Amino acid sequence: MAQTRTRLTHAQLAELARHAFGLSPTPPELPSDTDFEDAEGVLVASTGAAGLAVRDIPRWRAPAEVRAELDRRGWSQPAAWVGRPPEDTGGLPDRLVVLLPVAGTAPDAAEISLTAAAWAQRSADRELMIVPVPVTAASPEIGWPELATAYGAGPVASRVDPGPVSTGGRVVVFTGLSGAGKSTIAGRLVELLLEAGRTVTLLDGDEVRTHLSAGLGFSRADRDTNVRRIGWVAAQIAKHGGWAVCAPIAPYAASRAEVRRLVEEQAGPGSFVLVHVATPLDECEARDRKGLYAKARRGEIAEFTGISDPYEEPTDAELTIDTRRSSVDESARLVLDYLTGS
């Protein structure tokens, strides 16, 4: 009986599926005497004395299942296509199996929904079966013709090189010390975006802690959790083409990088914009309307960023703003210009 239970990442689940489906001869390297589950906690595999035993993997449809559906539809070796549709679909066959190589993505990834929508828009009179497959788009673990054969399709009619999808969503994260001006600039940016006709969600630090992160303290672990939660919500907004503006302190480089990864995985390259509001500590203390810095100096607030807890200044910010030299409106318009390419 397995001694431990481990949750697999999306990439590991895809590797497991490739092996289970006969798309890869090499089993994944997994620790022995362990049960493995997916993100929903469903048991998908176990390792023991007899080796690797793979159970059902809910995320992925097995090639045999797809072939059986083709038989039920009466499709005899339909043509296959890999990835998104071409601009002109006029020359494609009337029946097509579309294989989406999306290994490593979440089941609700924008890559899947946007590609399916593109096919629906361009192929109204064509019969399609769209099948996400556990293969990496950029460097496939199996050749496209072999992949098509495994899923019961004929030769690949043609294919689009699957590049990263952009949903059009954007996430702007303002980071900086308490009192730097993040929330004020973020609020003005939201006003400017609304004036420009954008649908925008503002995820501000204090409100997020009240509604999304209630119960969290200010330890490093809790700060990281708070920032990751903000990032997850923002990524979901951007995945569907929305815009999110966030204004946490976000003092640690690792958690900011994690948010960037989350957002760009869901909304595409360039969808994440980090703005460092680089107001110096002495200026932030001088503006201290809430008296927080004074309390921190007296030791009444533990783990206060900039006093008793570090702030790791970004080295990867798209924009850096010094509020001593630009007003709130000027700062917000700098960000707007960057977002709109002005």
N, C-alpha and C positions, 0 to 999 in steps of 0.2 A: 504494500500500500504506500502510495506516495507520501512523503514526509512534509513537504511544503507546497504552497500554492503561489504561483507567480503570474502577474498580469503581463501579457505580451503587448508590445507597441504595434502600431498599424503596420510598420515595416516588417516586424517579425511575423505577424499574422499572414502577411502576403507571402513571405518566404515559406511558411508552413503550408499554405495553400498550394503554392507551386509544386512542392514536393508531393503533397497528398494527391494532386491532380495529375501527376506524371509529367509535369512541365519542367521539372528539374530533377536530375538523378541524385543530387547531393542533398541529404537531409540537413536541416538547420542544426547548428551547434547549440544544444540546449542542455542545461545541467540535469544530471540523473536524479531519480527519485523525487520527481517534481510533477505536480499538476499545473497545467497552464490554462489561463482563462482570457477571454477577450475583454474589451472595455466595459461590457455590460455584466461581467462576472460569470459568463457562460463557459463551462469547461469545454475546451477544444482539443486538448492533447495531454498525454501523460508519458513520462519516461520511467522505465524500470528495468528489471533484469532482462525482459524480452525486447528491450529497445524502445523505440518511439512508437506510440500508438496514437494515431490521429482520429479524433471524433468528428462530428459535424462542425463546420466553420460557418456560422450563420451569415457572415459578411459576404462570402463569395459563392457564386453558383458554380457547381462542378461542371466540367465539360460534358460529362455523360448526361447531366440534367438538361443542358442546353440542346444536345443532340436529340434527346427524347422529345423536347418541345418542338424542334424542327420537324420531326417525324409526324407529330400530332397535327402540325399545320400543313403537312403535305409538301414541305419545301425539300427539294432534292439538291443538295450541295449548292446553296445560294452563294453568290459572291460575297466577299468580305471586304471591309474597309477598316482601316485603323485610324482612330482619332477623329478630329473635327471635320466637318464637311468642307469641300472646296467651294469657292465663290459661285461656280457654275456647276450644278448637279445634273444638268441636262443629259449628259452622256452616260450616267450611271444606270445599272440594271434596275428593274422594277422591284426586285426583292434583294435585300441587303442585310447582312449581319454586320453591325458596327461594333468593333472591339475597342474598348476604352482602356488603355494601359494606365492604371491609376494606383499602382502599388505604393504603399506608404501614406496614402491620404485617408481621411476620415470618410465614413459611408455617406455623409451629407456634403462632401466637398464641392466647392463651386465648379471645379473641373468637370464633375459629372453632370450637375444640373445645367450648367451653361452649354455644354456640348449637346446634351439631349435637346435643349431648347433650340439650339442652332439647327439641328437636324429637322426638328418639327417645323421650323419656319421655312426651310428650303426644300422640303421633300413631302409636301402635303399629299401628293398622289402616289407616293412610293411606300411599299410595305417594308417596315424596318423592324429588326430586333436589336436593341442596344444592350450590350453585355459588358459591364466593367470586368476587367481581368487583372489578376494579381501580378502584373508585369510592369517593370519600370520603363517609363516612356523614353527617357533620354538614352539609357543603355539597356535595351531589352535582354532578358535572360534567355530568350528563345527567339528564333527567327520568326518574322511575321507569317510566312507561308506555313511553317510548322504550327504556329499558334492557331491560324485559321483552320487547319486540318483537325486539330484537337477539338475545336468547338463545332465541328461538323460543317464548316463552310468550305467553299471551293477556293480557287486561287484568289489572292488579294487583287481586287480590281485596280486599286491604286491606294495611296495612303498620303496623309498629311503628316509632316514631321510634327509631333506633338510638342509644342512649346508651352511655356507657362501662360495660364489664362489670367486676364485681368478683369475683375468684376466692375471696375469703375468706382468702387468704394475707397474711402480714404480714412486714415486714423491719424490724428495729430495729438501727440503727447507732449505736454509742457512739463519740464522737470526743473527743479531749482529749490533753493532753501525756502523755509517758511518765511513769508513776507516778501518774497522776491517779486511778486506781481503776477504769478502764474494765473490765478483764478480771474483776476481782472482782465488780463489780456485775452484769456480764453473766452470770457463772456463777450468781449467786444468782437472777437473773431466770429463767434456764433452769430451775432447780430449782422455782421457783414455778409456771412454766407447765406443767411436767411434772406437778406436783401437781394442777393444774387440768384435766389430761387432754389437753393439747396435745401434738402431735408437733413437736418443735423440733430444729433443727440449730444448733450453735454454731460460728461461724467466727471464731476468735480470731487475733490478729495473729501471734504467734510460730508457731503451728501452721500457719497458712496459708502463711507464708514458708517453712516446711520442706517442705510437701507440694505446694502449689499454685504458689508463686512462687519455688521454688529457683533460685538463680542471679541473682536480681535484687539490685541494690545499693540505695543510699539516695539516688541522684540524684533530682531532681524527676521526671524521666521514669519512672524505675523505681518511685518511690513512687506515681505516678499509675497505672502499669500494675498494681501490686499491688492498689490500691483498686478499679480497674475489674474486675479478676478476681474479687475478693470480691463486688462488686456483680452481676456476671453470674451467678455461682453462686447467690447469694441470690435473684435474680430468677427463676431457673429453679425454685427451691424454692417461691417464692410463687405462681408461675404455676399450679402444681398444687395450690394450697390449703394448702401447708405454711407453717411459720413459721421464720424464720431470725433469729438474734441474732449481730451482728457487732461486733468490738471492735478495729478498727484505729486507729492515730493519726489517719489521714486528715487531714493538715494543710492541704490546699488546697481552697478553696471550689469550684473548677471541677470537680474530680473527685468531690466529694460531690454536686454537682448532677447530674453525669452518672449516678451510681448511683441517685439519686432518679428520674431520667427512665427508666432501664432498668427499675427495679422497677415503677413506676406504669404503664408501657406494658404490662407483662406481667400485673400483678395488679390494676390498677385504681386510681383516685384514692384517696388516703388510706392506701394499703397500705405506704407508707414512713414510718418515724418516725425522726427524727434526735434523738439525745440528746447534748447537750454536757455532758461532765463537766468543769466549769469550775474545777477545782482550780488555784490560782495556782502560778506557776513556783517561788516560794520554798518552798512546801509540798511540791511534787513533789520538789525537790532534797533537802529534809529527810527524805523517805521513801525515798531512793534506795538500796534494798537491793542492787541489782546494781552500784552504783558507776558507772553510766553517765554521770551528770551530771559527776562529778568527772573522769572521763576526757575528757569533752567540753571542760570548762573548761581542761584541760591541753593541749588540741589533739590528743589521741590518737584521737578519733573525729571524723571530718569530717562536715559536713552533718547535725548533730544538731538535731532540732526543738526550738525554744525557746532554743537557744544560738547555733549557727552557721547555722541554717536557720529560716525563719519558720513560725509557726503562725497561720493565718488563722482567727480566731474566727468561728464561725457567726453569721449574722444571721437564719437561717431554721430554727433548731432548734425542734422541737415542745416539748422540755423542756430546761431547764438545771438542773444539779444541782451544788451546792457541797458536797463531801464533808467540809468542815470543820464543817458544820452538820447533816449527816444521816449516820447509820450506813449500812453496806452494805445491811442488810436494809431500812431505811427508804427508801433510794434505789431499791432494786429494786422495792419496793412502790409507790413513786410512779409508776414506769414501768408496772407492772402495772395500776394504777388507770387510767392514761391509755388503755392498750390495751383494757381492758374497759369503759371508760366509767363507772367507779365514781366 
